[in-house]
Amino acid sequence: MHLLAFTPIDVDAAELQRRQGRYDHLSPAGITVELRNIGSDAPSALDTERDVRRSEEVLSAAFRSVHDTEADGFLPDCVLDPCAEEADSFIRPLYGLTRLTASFYASQGHRIGALARNDVIAAEMDRRLAFYGVVAEATQVLGLGVHDIADTRAWGRAVSEHARKLRCTIAINACSAVDLVDPPASPQVVDPTATALRLLGLRSELQVSA
């Protein structure tokens, strides 16, 4: 299965390469992910409600511009699962990192929560989980900037500090591009990108049709 992904924000070549490397490392056998930069029409960070909506608009246009021979499915490079409401209108299936991750753990009886870098992303994460019908604890805010996404130590410190405030058993790290190093185990903080790719690998292995 070849998945086409777009970043939710405009990133430079080094950051695009870093994110592509994560996909290459995390993708199981049978899954490949091609990541493209969304471009300068999109915001450079999701810091306001308008940034979130604009990012989603540009992503929708990007997916609609793709020919059906370019990919087997679409994968927004964003834990907020942008464009989920219009997924049925695309030429290829749209897979959401949070939908796959949250639905799997919820189906195993876990209580779901999340950790996001700012208030805007936290609010959108809560809205997205509610859209999926997943009962979840309010997302904890880490108080980080967009530059901290590539700073493993800074992100890890914030996660360790704020995760202990949650009562859930599974906390989704609400950023698709962060490498978690020694994440807390209580609650268990999970990487939605790694989890979703493993589940898509199982889907491919089971030969589930789109």
Number of C-alpha atoms within 10 A of each C-alpha: 16 14 20 22 26 22 22 30 25 20 20 11 10 9 15 18 15 13 22 18 14 18 22 15 10 18 20 17 12 13 20 18 22 16 21 19 19 22 18 11 13 23 21 17 16 21 16 14 14 12 18 21 16 18 24 21 15 21 25 18 11 15 21 14 11 15 10 12 8 13 19 15 20 24 23 26 27 21 26 26 22 24 21 18 10 10 16 11 11 17 18 22 16 25 20 24 26 27 21 18 24 28 16 15 16 15 10 9 9 16 19 26 29 26 24 25 25 20 18 17 23 21 16 19 24 19 14 20 23 12 13 13 11 18 15 19 16 18 25 23 21 20 13 15 13 13 9 15 18 15 12 13 14 13 23 18 13 17 23 17 12 15 26 13 10 19 14 19 16 24 31 24 29 29 22 22 23 20 21 16 11 9 18 17 14 15 20 17 23 19 23 26 29 19 21 23 23 19 17 19 19 16 16 16 13 9 9 9 6 9
